[in-house]
């Protein structure tokens, strides 16, 4: 009887370890995705795009044209 209880407990702990390992793999993948997003948001390309789109900024050698005509 004692051995069967230990085997049952071992199997339960083994299943829990496998579940935790799966969670670890999933969390690492999410972490990698988030790090890629952080890297992109810190990139010059993203910052320039936001400055142009949101703030309407232009480079010193560029001319900004705005269409004020209403259809």
C-alpha positions, 0 to 999 in steps of 0.5 A: 500500500505504501509503495502505491501511494508513493507511485501515485504521488510521484506521477502527480508531481511528474505531471505538475513538473511537465505542466510547469515546464509547458508554462515556462516555454509559453512565458519565454515565447511571450517574453521574446515577443514583448522584447521584440516590441520594446526593441521596435518601439525604441527604434529610430524608425518607429520614433520618426514615424510617430513624429511625422504622423502624430506631431507632423514633424519634418526634417530640416531639408523637407517642405511640408504641404498641407491640403486645406481644400474641402470637398 
